[in-house]
Amino acid sequence: MVMSGEKPGPRTAADAADTAEGGDAAAPMSLRERKKQLTYQAVSDAAIALFLERGFDKVSVAEIAAAADISKPTLFRYFPAKEDLALHRFADHEDESARVVAGRAEGESPLDALRRHYLDGLERRDPVTGLCDVPQVLAFHRLLYGTPSLVARLYGYQSRSEAALARALGSRAADRLAAGQIIAVLRILSLENWQRISEGRSADQVYAEAVEAAETGFVQLRSGLEG
């Protein structure tokens, strides 16, 4: 996957505060929204720390609520399912491809914009591309891909990514098909990058191979979508 320029590894409440207070100047957050975002991040961070320490299935929601100093009903108001506690960091990426398409340069095709963005992510070792060997990121990816319920829940996030991208591409049935193909290719590329690194190779060692695979993937997308 796993799908920006975030700091590698788990984000902290302080990181969330920086984002909330100094992020997009065009869309300033209210104090209520900033507090809500901080709560989301703090609870998710507490949960992930427990999951990494003991395993996803061995940590109860009650323990997470206690660690985050909130009640279980409050926790469930923020996170409807236990899996969402681990996958919260993907929430920022659900509409990433859609934002890339919507913000592309004049004259640039959607596919060219997505290719440029993905290759830039590889160069930056963005965790979402799978090409990141920071220990915290590797630990999180092992947790994610080693837990069937998390993998299953992740498909829901990817379905929303497809829907957002389809809206950015247009309203035709062909746009929905294109969005599904694009998100699938990005998912497979990122998963393969992580698998290579999980075998003991460094991100630098995998980089050239990852770029080649990405170029191949986008050539195949182009021949199918634009041919």
GUDO-62662 format. One record per residue: residue in three letters; x, y, z of N, C-alpha, C in turn; residue number from 1. Coordinates in steps of 0.001 Angstrom, whole numbers, plus 500000, padded with zeros to 6 digits. Atoms other than C-alpha are relative to their C-alpha. Last residue first. Example, Ala and Ser with C-alpha at 12.3 -4.5 7.8 and 13.67 -1.06 7.14 Angstrom:
(rec "ser"; (499180; 498810; 499940); (513670; 498940; 507140); (499230; 501090; 500730); 2);
(rec "ala"; (500890; 498810; 500000); (512300; 495500; 507800); (500900; 501200; 500000); 1);
END
This chain:
(rec "gly"; (499706; 500630; 501282); (494907; 502928; 473946); (498785; 499931; 499101); 227);
(rec "glu"; (499925; 498985; 501057); (494186; 505480; 476674); (500175; 499406; 498615); 226);
(rec "leu"; (500946; 498909; 499796); (492989; 503305; 479543); (499976; 500991; 498848); 225);
(rec "gly"; (501376; 500463; 499782); (494556; 499967; 478650); (498998; 501116; 500049); 224);
(rec "ser"; (500419; 500757; 501181); (497787; 501172; 477050); (498559; 499534; 500144); 223);
(rec "arg"; (500191; 499099; 501137); (498137; 503850; 479722); (499496; 499252; 498765); 222);
(rec "leu"; (501206; 499205; 499792); (497571; 501441; 482582); (499713; 500876; 498775); 221);
(rec "gln"; (501135; 500886; 500192); (500135; 499040; 481141); (498680; 500726; 500225); 220);
(rec "val"; (500078; 500284; 501436); (502659; 501842; 480771); (498804; 499101; 499717); 219);
(rec "phe"; (500665; 498867; 500634); (501807; 502944; 484322); (499939; 499858; 498483); 218);
(rec "gly"; (501400; 499930; 499623); (502581; 499524; 485717); (499269; 501127; 499315); 217);
(rec "thr"; (500708; 501074; 500705); (505806; 499192; 483778); (498508; 500053; 500300); 216);
(rec "glu"; (500070; 499592; 501402); (506997; 502571; 485036); (499244; 498958; 499177); 215);
(rec "ala"; (500991; 498934; 500104); (506120; 501553; 488581); (499839; 500445; 498554); 214);
(rec "ala"; (501320; 500618; 499884); (508006; 498256; 488251); (498896; 501041; 499853); 213);
(rec "glu"; (500251; 500772; 501217); (511081; 500062; 486959); (498609; 499365; 500025); 212);
(rec "val"; (500267; 499039; 501073); (510897; 502603; 489782); (499670; 499269; 498704); 211);
(rec "ala"; (501325; 499430; 499749); (510593; 499838; 492372); (499618; 500994; 498909); 210);
(rec "glu"; (500979; 501025; 500349); (513552; 497946; 490906); (498578; 500528; 500168); 209);
(rec "ala"; (499982; 500106; 501465); (515687; 501092; 491048); (498961; 498996; 499516); 208);
(rec "tyr"; (500518; 498809; 500684); (514620; 501746; 494680); (499930; 499835; 498476); 207);
(rec "val"; (501223; 500340; 500723); (515067; 498232; 496099); (499556; 501119; 499061); 206);
(rec "gln"; (499748; 501156; 500866); (518668; 498615; 497215); (498795; 499684; 499120); 205);
(rec "asp"; (499088; 499578; 501062); (518033; 502124; 498539); (500269; 498860; 499023); 204);
(rec "ala"; (500778; 499213; 500953); (515000; 500905; 500482); (500877; 500446; 498836); 203);
(rec "ser"; (500228; 498616; 499613); (517177; 498263; 502127); (499169; 500707; 498938); 202);
(rec "arg"; (499320; 499025; 500853); (516827; 494537; 501550); (499680; 501406; 500472); 201);
(rec "gly"; (498699; 499602; 499467); (515948; 492145; 504380); (500770; 500993; 499153); 200);
(rec "glu"; (499069; 501113; 500179); (513026; 490125; 503013); (501415; 500367; 500435); 199);
(rec "ser"; (500212; 500916; 498875); (510640; 492709; 504471); (500910; 498786; 499910); 198);
(rec "ile"; (499280; 499469; 498842); (512140; 495186; 502008); (499857; 499072; 501198); 197);
(rec "arg"; (498560; 500053; 500283); (511077; 493122; 499014); (500795; 500467; 501219); 196);
(rec "gln"; (499581; 501397; 499925); (507621; 492539; 500508); (501496; 499858; 499736); 195);
(rec "trp"; (499885; 500395; 498595); (507192; 496265; 501164); (500498; 498568; 500120); 194);
(rec "asn"; (498858; 499283; 499422); (507958; 497119; 497552); (500210; 499579; 501452); 193);
(rec "glu"; (498789; 500682; 500459); (505585; 494393; 496351); (501248; 500688; 500533); 192);
(rec "leu"; (499886; 501261; 499274); (502785; 495814; 498496); (501271; 499258; 499601); 191);
(rec "ser"; (499573; 499703; 498631); (503376; 499307; 497140); (500181; 498728; 500817); 190);
(rec "leu"; (498636; 499467; 500027); (503241; 498208; 493506); (500529; 500204; 501421); 189);
(rec "ile"; (499096; 501115; 500275); (500161; 496056; 494156); (501453; 500471; 499985); 188);
(rec "arg"; (499979; 500908; 498847); (498243; 498882; 495826); (501023; 498885; 499785); 187);
(rec "leu"; (499251; 499345; 498930); (499173; 501415; 493143); (500121; 499088; 501224); 186);
(rec "val"; (498589; 499984; 500384); (498040; 498998; 490420); (500851; 500636; 501095); 185);
(rec "ala"; (499488; 501369; 499892); (494728; 498325; 492187); (501490; 499947; 499666); 184);
(rec "ile"; (499792; 500278; 498576); (494098; 502044; 492707); (500562; 498602; 500191); 183);
(rec "ile"; (498887; 499189; 499505); (494624; 502680; 488988); (500297; 499681; 501460); 182);
(rec "gln"; (498746; 500529; 500536); (492417; 499801; 487835); (501205; 500751; 500564); 181);
(rec "gly"; (499744; 501299; 499401); (489546; 500771; 490121); (501318; 499413; 499535); 180);
(rec "ala"; (499591; 499774; 498607); (489769; 504408; 489085); (500329; 498680; 500680); 179);
(rec "ala"; (498620; 499496; 500002); (489676; 503450; 485406); (500514; 500174; 501425); 178);
(rec "leu"; (499132; 501119; 500346); (486549; 501349; 485901); (501464; 500415; 500032); 177);
(rec "arg"; (499996; 500890; 498834); (484845; 504207; 487725); (500890; 498786; 499745); 176);
(rec "asp"; (499173; 499365; 498976); (485863; 506611; 484979); (500075; 499137; 501254); 175);
(rec "ala"; (498596; 500226; 500355); (484500; 504250; 482320); (500940; 500621; 501032); 174);
(rec "ala"; (499664; 501345; 499531); (481129; 504285; 484090); (501466; 499693; 499718); 173);
(rec "arg"; (500358; 501111; 500887); (481072; 508016; 483482); (500339; 498660; 500646); 172);
(rec "ser"; (501194; 500677; 499499); (481011; 510684; 486198); (499596; 498801; 499149); 171);
(rec "gly"; (501240; 499695; 500720); (484426; 512230; 485871); (498854; 499182; 500552); 170);
(rec "leu"; (499821; 500276; 501428); (488060; 511663; 486809); (498767; 500376; 499185); 169);
(rec "ala"; (499043; 499028; 500542); (487816; 513362; 490207); (500183; 499817; 498495); 168);
(rec "arg"; (500655; 498691; 500040); (484642; 511438; 491045); (500918; 501060; 499404); 167);
(rec "ala"; (500999; 500042; 501078); (486329; 508166; 490077); (499287; 501343; 499872); 166);
(rec "leu"; (499288; 499815; 501268); (489290; 509074; 492284); (499033; 499999; 498831); 165);
(rec "ala"; (499541; 498613; 500066); (487030; 509552; 495307); (500711; 500271; 498682); 164);
(rec "ala"; (501169; 499146; 500199); (485212; 506258; 494660); (500417; 501467; 499863); 163);
(rec "glu"; (500504; 500175; 501366); (488464; 504355; 494183); (498842; 500949; 499720); 162);
(rec "ser"; (499013; 499347; 500869); (489902; 505769; 497398); (499554; 499918; 498546); 161);
(rec "arg"; (500286; 498561; 499933); (486680; 504796; 499187); (500992; 500800; 499174); 160);
(rec "ser"; (501242; 499784; 500749); (487154; 501235; 497972); (499614; 501473; 500017); 159);
(rec "gln"; (499655; 499937; 501420); (490746; 501375; 499165); (498770; 500190; 499126); 158);
(rec "tyr"; (499327; 498728; 500257); (489630; 502266; 502672); (500323; 500139; 498515); 157);
(rec "gly"; (501027; 498972; 499920); (487204; 499341; 502641); (500570; 501387; 499745); 156);
(rec "tyr"; (500696; 499974; 501282); (489958; 497062; 501401); (498869; 501023; 500003); 155);
(rec "leu"; (499291; 499096; 500894); (491973; 498024; 504465); (499321; 500090; 498640); 154);
(rec "arg"; (500511; 498651; 499771); (489366; 496358; 506668); (500642; 501004; 499060); 153);
(rec "ala"; (501377; 499946; 500488); (490195; 492975; 505149); (499421; 501404; 500150); 152);
(rec "val"; (499931; 500046; 501468); (493924; 493520; 505626); (498598; 500113; 499418); 151);
(rec "leu"; (499541; 498677; 500433); (493294; 494570; 509224); (500080; 500069; 498475); 150);
(rec "ser"; (501123; 499070; 499841); (491183; 491468; 509894); (500391; 501418; 499583); 149);
(rec "pro"; (501041; 500127; 501029); (493875; 489238; 508381); (498864; 501012; 500124); 148);
(rec "thr"; (501276; 500106; 499291); (496665; 490567; 510653); (498858; 499956; 498991); 147);
(rec "gly"; (500033; 501255; 499268); (500174; 489958; 509291); (498715; 499775; 500771); 146);
(rec "tyr"; (500117; 501107; 500949); (499861; 492607; 506589); (499997; 498640; 500684); 145);
(rec "leu"; (501111; 499871; 500940); (499084; 495347; 509097); (499836; 498745; 499152); 144);
(rec "leu"; (501263; 500094; 499265); (501364; 494330; 511957); (498823; 499982; 499035); 143);
(rec "arg"; (500096; 501402; 499577); (504261; 493714; 509602); (498701; 499758; 500772); 142);
(rec "his"; (500391; 500786; 501167); (503544; 497081; 507988); (499912; 498510; 500342); 141);
(rec "phe"; (501416; 499779; 500255); (503613; 498775; 511401); (499522; 499165; 498820); 140);
(rec "ala"; (500770; 500656; 498940); (506932; 497193; 512323); (498504; 500165; 499751); 139);
(rec "leu"; (499952; 501440; 500228); (508439; 498174; 508973); (499170; 499253; 501031); 138);
(rec "val"; (500874; 500262; 501144); (507267; 501759; 509457); (499960; 498503; 499708); 137);
(rec "gln"; (501389; 499860; 499556); (508757; 501955; 512945); (499021; 499673; 498882); 136);
(rec "pro"; (500465; 501105; 499144); (512052; 500485; 511695); (498542; 500109; 500443); 135);
(rec "val"; (499957; 499482; 498636); (512446; 502988; 508813); (499402; 498935; 500928); 134);
(rec "asp"; (499423; 500977; 499082); (512881; 500841; 505715); (500220; 500551; 501396); 133);
(rec "cys"; (499520; 499308; 498807); (510533; 502709; 503404); (500509; 498948; 500981); 132);
(rec "leu"; (498546; 499896; 500128); (509563; 501778; 499864); (500561; 500814; 501160); 131);
(rec "gly"; (499379; 501242; 499569); (506013; 500600; 500623); (501513; 500045; 499982); 130);
(rec "thr"; (499551; 500741; 501184); (504673; 503476; 498537); (500575; 498641; 500367); 129);
(rec "val"; (501177; 500456; 500736); (502647; 504760; 501518); (500383; 499211; 498753); 128);
(rec "pro"; (500487; 501296; 499508); (505800; 504895; 503617); (498826; 499455; 499207); 127);
(rec "asp"; (501290; 499845; 499329); (507148; 507705; 501385); (499506; 498636; 500471); 126);
(rec "arg"; (500171; 501162; 499125); (510758; 506929; 500537); (498727; 500152; 500835); 125);
(rec "arg"; (500032; 499502; 498623); (511113; 510458; 499120); (499899; 498877; 501024); 124);
(rec "glu"; (498750; 499278; 499764); (512222; 509062; 495743); (500084; 500499; 501437); 123);
(rec "leu"; (498906; 500966; 499920); (509403; 506533; 495814); (501313; 500692; 500335); 122);
(rec "gly"; (500123; 500700; 498723); (506885; 509254; 496622); (501089; 498957; 500187); 121);
(rec "asp"; (499484; 499076; 498985); (508151; 511327; 493703); (499931; 499361; 501386); 120);
(rec "leu"; (498541; 500035; 500119); (507621; 508321; 491455); (500653; 500944; 501000); 119);
(rec "tyr"; (499536; 501272; 499432); (504045; 508054; 492762); (501525; 499901; 499934); 118);
(rec "his"; (500167; 499989; 498549); (503291; 511742; 492200); (500549; 498719; 500628); 117);
(rec "arg"; (499034; 499059; 499433); (504712; 511789; 488677); (499954; 499964; 501527); 116);
(rec "arg"; (498666; 500584; 500169); (502743; 508681; 487751); (501060; 500886; 500636); 115);
(rec "leu"; (499894; 501082; 499019); (499547; 510125; 489219); (501359; 499313; 499915); 114);
(rec "ala"; (499917; 499392; 498668); (499990; 513385; 487294); (500183; 498926; 501067); 113);
(rec "asp"; (498662; 499411; 499862); (500758; 511546; 484056); (500187; 500597; 501392); 112);
(rec "leu"; (499053; 501090; 499837); (497643; 509395; 484529); (501430; 500518; 500153); 111);
(rec "pro"; (500109; 500614; 498672); (495415; 512416; 485134); (501039; 498911; 500235); 110);
(rec "ser"; (501064; 500999; 499922); (496760; 514120; 482001); (499922; 499434; 501418); 109);
(rec "glu"; (499487; 501277; 499524); (498800; 517307; 482294); (498845; 499011; 500127); 108);
(rec "gly"; (499453; 500767; 501106); (497639; 520197; 480117); (500559; 498647; 500405); 107);
(rec "glu"; (500773; 499852; 501229); (497170; 522519; 483066); (500688; 499249; 498872); 106);
(rec "ala"; (499686; 498814; 500799); (498996; 521151; 486082); (499147; 500031; 498737); 105);
(rec "arg"; (498968; 500154; 501016); (497335; 518565; 488296); (500177; 501282; 499186); 104);
(rec "gly"; (499020; 498923; 499930); (495403; 519611; 491401); (501080; 499932; 498945); 103);
(rec "ala"; (500672; 498695; 499969); (492236; 517566; 490788); (501001; 501155; 499963); 102);
(rec "val"; (500662; 499771; 501289); (494223; 514502; 489726); (499362; 501389; 499960); 101);
(rec "val"; (498944; 499860; 501015); (496557; 514673; 492721); (499389; 500313; 498645); 100);
(rec "arg"; (499422; 498658; 499853); (493624; 515314; 495046); (501099; 500249; 498982); 99);
(rec "ala"; (500988; 499043; 500503); (491807; 512228; 493727); (500536; 501428; 500076); 98);
(rec "ser"; (499966; 500070; 501468); (494927; 510141; 494216); (499018; 500984; 499381); 97);
(rec "glu"; (498735; 499451; 500498); (495168; 511343; 497823); (500066; 499991; 498478); 96);
(rec "asp"; (500283; 499194; 501181); (491480; 510837; 498628); (501273; 500566; 499382); 95);
(rec "glu"; (501146; 500535; 500739); (491904; 507936; 501039); (499736; 500771; 498714); 94);
(rec "his"; (499614; 500406; 501344); (495405; 509037; 502020); (498824; 499502; 499162); 93);
(rec "asp"; (499515; 498847; 500742); (494589; 511067; 505122); (500277; 499667; 498545); 92);
(rec "ala"; (501136; 499127; 500288); (492490; 508153; 506402); (500425; 501211; 499179); 91);
(rec "phe"; (500327; 500056; 501416); (495432; 505789; 506063); (498876; 500953; 499621); 90);
(rec "arg"; (499000; 499238; 500760); (496785; 506867; 509450); (499756; 499940; 498499); 89);
(rec "his"; (500311; 498566; 500017); (493529; 505717; 511032); (500989; 500784; 499155); 88);
(rec "leu"; (500005; 499502; 501374); (494218; 502118; 510000); (499721; 501501; 499908); 87);
(rec "ala"; (498711; 500219; 500647); (495292; 500870; 513413); (500067; 500660; 498633); 86);
(rec "leu"; (498980; 499416; 499135); (492375; 502355; 515345); (501385; 499858; 499372); 85);
(rec "asp"; (499814; 498606; 500397); (490081; 501552; 512425); (501052; 500708; 500851); 84);
(rec "glu"; (499041; 499916; 501102); (490609; 497860; 513088); (500283; 501433; 499586); 83);
(rec "lys"; (498648; 500104; 499447); (488871; 498171; 516474); (501052; 500160; 498903); 82);
(rec "ala"; (499485; 501370; 499902); (485714; 499317; 514733); (501427; 500026; 500527); 81);
(rec "pro"; (501095; 500982; 499959); (483521; 502437; 514939); (500478; 498565; 500164); 80);
(rec "phe"; (499582; 501136; 500820); (486492; 504664; 515847); (498939; 498907; 500083); 79);
(rec "tyr"; (498928; 499605; 500919); (485713; 508147; 517160); (500353; 498889; 499016); 78);
(rec "arg"; (500509; 498850; 500759); (482356; 507450; 518759); (501033; 500469; 498989); 77);
(rec "phe"; (500779; 500483; 501132); (483688; 504011; 519668); (499328; 501138; 499228); 76);
(rec "leu"; (499107; 500576; 501011); (486389; 505572; 521815); (499203; 499571; 498769); 75);
(rec "thr"; (499353; 498889; 500695); (483841; 507727; 523626); (500918; 499484; 498897); 74);
(rec "pro"; (500975; 499354; 500890); (481729; 504664; 524436); (500604; 501174; 499226); 73);
(rec "lys"; (500261; 500803; 501197); (484878; 502865; 525680); (498950; 500635; 499094); 72);
(rec "ser"; (500902; 501127; 499776); (485788; 505704; 528042); (499817; 499213; 498704); 71);
(rec "ile"; (501368; 499691; 500409); (488860; 507900; 527617); (499140; 498774; 500289); 70);
(rec "asp"; (500705; 499244; 498953); (492316; 507962; 529190); (498642; 500507; 499527); 69);
(rec "ala"; (500251; 498681; 500570); (494139; 506853; 526014); (499244; 500910; 500961); 68);
(rec "ala"; (498709; 499410; 500346); (495665; 503875; 527805); (499839; 501413; 499465); 67);
(rec "ala"; (499314; 499652; 498757); (492305; 503107; 529449); (501331; 500689; 499712); 66);
(rec "ala"; (500696; 498857; 499414); (490499; 503249; 526104); (500691; 500460; 501282); 65);
(rec "ile"; (499657; 498828; 500814); (493117; 500969; 524574); (499356; 501252; 500577); 64);
(rec "glu"; (498622; 499636; 499688); (492772; 498460; 527391); (500434; 501240; 499228); 63);
(rec "ala"; (499994; 499411; 498659); (488988; 498447; 527028); (501397; 500448; 500400); 62);
(rec "val"; (500412; 498600; 500158); (489350; 497884; 523278); (500003; 500703; 501355); 61);
(rec "ser"; (501437; 499736; 499970); (491247; 494708; 524055); (499717; 501484; 499816); 60);
(rec "val"; (500283; 498725; 499329); (494794; 493893; 522967); (498501; 500262; 499928); 59);
(rec "lys"; (499808; 500173; 498558); (495740; 490290; 522187); (499755; 501280; 500791); 58);
(rec "asp"; (501075; 500803; 499414); (494301; 490254; 518659); (500099; 499865; 501514); 57);
(rec "phe"; (501321; 499396; 500157); (496460; 493146; 517437); (498931; 499236; 500772); 56);
(rec "gly"; (500761; 500606; 501077); (499771; 491906; 518784); (498573; 500507; 499978); 55);
(rec "arg"; (500598; 501278; 499609); (501501; 492580; 522092); (499260; 499276; 498885); 54);
(rec "glu"; (499374; 500649; 498850); (503938; 495472; 521666); (499485; 498589; 500211); 53);
(rec "leu"; (498628; 500355; 500362); (502993; 496562; 518168); (500692; 499232; 501125); 52);
(rec "phe"; (500033; 501048; 501025); (499289; 496442; 519018); (501411; 499532; 499657); 51);
(rec "leu"; (500379; 501265; 499364); (499834; 498370; 522257); (499996; 498852; 498997); 50);
(rec "ala"; (498903; 500365; 499097); (501753; 501171; 520500); (499706; 498667; 500686); 49);
(rec "ile"; (498944; 500602; 500817); (499143; 501138; 517718); (501180; 499583; 500868); 48);
(rec "ala"; (500397; 501339; 500437); (496334; 501701; 520214); (501128; 499317; 499240); 47);
(rec "ala"; (500010; 500873; 498824); (498017; 504618; 521964); (499667; 498567; 499601); 46);
(rec "asp"; (498611; 500249; 499609); (498824; 506217; 518609); (500086; 499062; 501196); 45);
(rec "ser"; (499406; 500919; 500970); (495230; 505815; 517442); (501433; 499660; 500373); 44);
(rec "val"; (500593; 501317; 499745); (493890; 507416; 520628); (500599; 498961; 499053); 43);
(rec "ala"; (499501; 500501; 498719); (496293; 510357; 520346); (499467; 498594; 500288); 42);
(rec "gln"; (498608; 500417; 500118); (495615; 510846; 516640); (500522; 499389; 501283); 41);
(rec "tyr"; (499865; 501122; 500936); (491836; 510867; 516889); (501428; 499476; 500009); 40);
(rec "thr"; (500528; 501164; 499303); (492003; 513109; 519958); (500093; 498755; 499131); 39);
(rec "leu"; (499013; 500409; 499008); (494281; 515578; 518196); (499546; 498754; 500762); 38);
(rec "gln"; (498908; 500642; 500718); (491922; 515685; 515224); (501066; 499489; 500967); 37);
(rec "lys"; (500497; 501297; 500463); (488963; 516420; 517494); (501100; 499231; 499290); 36);
(rec "lys"; (500062; 500884; 498836); (490872; 519162; 519274); (499535; 498595; 499596); 35);
(rec "arg"; (498629; 500311; 499599); (491778; 520742; 515941); (500018; 499037; 501183); 34);
(rec "glu"; (499477; 500983; 500933); (488175; 520468; 514738); (501435; 499618; 500348); 33);
(rec "arg"; (500674; 501286; 499767); (486873; 522197; 517855); (500554; 498914; 499088); 32);
(rec "leu"; (499425; 500589; 498792); (489458; 524967; 517588); (499388; 498637; 500272); 31);
(rec "ser"; (500526; 499412; 498779); (488320; 525590; 514015); (500668; 499331; 501192); 30);
(rec "met"; (500866; 500817; 499173); (490559; 524522; 511198); (499491; 500805; 501182); 29);
(rec "pro"; (499636; 500066; 498578); (491938; 526902; 508594); (498980; 499189; 500788); 28);
(rec "ala"; (501147; 500609; 499318); (491214; 526022; 504937); (500326; 499841; 501484); 27);
(rec "ala"; (501226; 499668; 500719); (493385; 528160; 502685); (498770; 499437; 500693); 26);
(rec "ala"; (500425; 498649; 499632); (496217; 528131; 505185); (498686; 500376; 499329); 25);
(rec "asp"; (500541; 499324; 501165); (496498; 524367; 504829); (499451; 501361; 500398); 24);
(rec "gly"; (500164; 500737; 501240); (498706; 523054; 507596); (499532; 500862; 498863); 23);
(rec "gly"; (499196; 499364; 501028); (500076; 525171; 510413); (499874; 499354; 498652); 22);
(rec "glu"; (499820; 498576; 499810); (497670; 524630; 513287); (500741; 500664; 498846); 21);
(rec "ala"; (501259; 499300; 499793); (496168; 521256; 512421); (500207; 501504; 500051); 20);
(rec "thr"; (500793; 500032; 501218); (499355; 519840; 510931); (498742; 500849; 500145); 19);
(rec "asp"; (499305; 499194; 500998); (501505; 520953; 513839); (499193; 500078; 498722); 18);
(rec "ala"; (500208; 498601; 499639); (498908; 519595; 516252); (500671; 500922; 498999); 17);
(rec "ala"; (501362; 499639; 500393); (498880; 516266; 514460); (499715; 501455; 500309); 16);
(rec "asp"; (500021; 499893; 501456); (502646; 516052; 514757); (498629; 500440; 499515); 15);
(rec "ala"; (499331; 498744; 500334); (502352; 516811; 518468); (500060; 500213; 498498); 14);
(rec "ala"; (500973; 498932; 499812); (499742; 514057; 518846); (500628; 501349; 499669); 13);
(rec "thr"; (500316; 499708; 498607); (502295; 511695; 517371); (498940; 501074; 500077); 12);
(rec "arg"; (500104; 498569; 499736); (502534; 510124; 513941); (499608; 500190; 501451); 11);
(rec "pro"; (501216; 499504; 499368); (503671; 506533; 513808); (500037; 501499; 500211); 10);
(rec "gly"; (500343; 500573; 498697); (506510; 505862; 511417); (498750; 500613; 500563); 9);
(rec "pro"; (500072; 501453; 499930); (507885; 508039; 508661); (499645; 499531; 501392); 8);
(rec "lys"; (498822; 500505; 499326); (506942; 511731; 508685); (499883; 498481; 500081); 7);
(rec "glu"; (500032; 500104; 498549); (504166; 512312; 506199); (501356; 499592; 500550); 6);
(rec "gly"; (498721; 499647; 499449); (504922; 513437; 502671); (499994; 499932; 501498); 5);
(rec "ser"; (499913; 498702; 499435); (502135; 511808; 500972); (501330; 500216; 500595); 4);
(rec "met"; (500499; 499190; 500967); (499271; 505216; 499979); (500413; 501224; 500290); 3);
(rec "val"; (500170; 499463; 499355); (500187; 501013; 501466); (500553; 500908; 499820); 2);
(rec "met"; (500827; 498803; 500000); (500000; 500000; 500000); (500840; 501216; 500000); 1);
END
